[in-house]
Amino acid sequence: MKALILNSGLGSRMGKLASKHPKCMTEIAPGETIISRQLRLLSKNNIDKIVITTGLFDNILIAYCKSLELPIDIEFIKNPLYRDTNYIYSIYCARDHLSDDILLMHGDLVFDEVVLQGIIAAKRSVMAVSSTLPLPQKDFKAVINNDHIVSIGIDFFNSAVEAQALYKLERDTWNLWLENIIAFCESDDSQKRKCYAEAAFNEISDKCLIYPYDCKDLLCSEIDDSNDLYIVSQKLSCLNN
């Protein structure tokens, strides 16, 4: 299994906190950043092959990750159009490096190690969701029908649960999704390179089966702004991992 961490975004909602380095390098605990925690937990749980997409401040991120001296093999893939595309295009740029089972996550995601372990151990393709948290207004939600996820996005509210971009994707499932991501990015419609990668999934969710992995109240949250950073840092202080 190979991990794919998406870190090509500008992190503009973080303001000054991401003005000199990628958002993933934001400190979330003394001596620990979002990306250092992700990489440490991946290594601890035997995921040692990792692809990281980059954009702004790519050289700073590469140097930082190497300085961690973790026993992992990282491939860095830059999205040259990071200012004008969404992470669907970052995945497209990395497509030739993604032929294995994939553990996919956003680069601003912070999670309890128990969540990561459950996702890795799942016997099928899964996405992290929460049946107990309230539906966010502007963030991801997953629509569930017949036990599997049929739509993922920010505008779905009916039959939906809170969702986070942490996936385990078995190779056959991933290849179906990746094929449609490629189709989107090679389309004449430039808007298809500016949408979420999940838009490509939604078109084929009847055959690209991804199931919900319910984290309930366990920590699995993105950090989009300073308020998120405060909340997540407070939750982290209560964890032992």
C-alpha positions, 0 to 999 in steps of 0.5 A: 500500500502506498500513501498519497498526501495532497499538499499543492493547495495555497492554504490562503484561509490560514493567512500569515500562518501559511505565508512562508511555508505550506499549510501542512507545516503548521505546528499543531503541538510542540515540535510537531506539524501536520505533515510530521505527524502524518508521516510519523504515524504512517511510518509507525503503521508500516506505510513506508512508500509515500507520494506527496504532491506539492505546489507553493513552497515545494522546496521548503516542504521537501527539505523539511520532510527530509529533515525528519529522517523517517524510515520512509521513501517519499516521492514529491510530485509538483503540480505546476498549475497549482494556482489555477487548479484543484487537487484533482489535477495534482492527482493527475500529475502523480498518476504514474506513481499510483498503481498500488492500493492507495491510502489517500489523504489531504495534507491538512488532515489531523487524525487519531492513530486509532482512526488510521489503523482502522482505515488501514485494516479495512477489508474494502475501500473506505472513507472516514465519516462520522455519524455523530458529528453535525453536518458541516455547512461548507465542508465534505459530506458523504451520501450513503445508500445501500451501505456504500457512498454514492456522492461526496461533496460540500452541497449534499445534505440529504441522507448524508454524514460528515466526511473527511478526505481519508480513504483506503482505496483498493487497487481496482476501485482506485483505478476506476476513480483514477481513470475518470480523474484522468478523463476530467483533467484531459477534457477540453473543459478547463473547469474540470481541472478546478473541481474536487476529485470527488466530482469524478468519483460521483459520476461512477459511484455505482461501480466504484464502491467506497464504503463509510468507515465511521470514526464517530467522535474520534479525531479526524479533522482538517485544519482550514483556518486559525479556529480549526487549528485551535480546536484540533490542537486542544483535542490533540493535547488529550491524545497519547499518539 
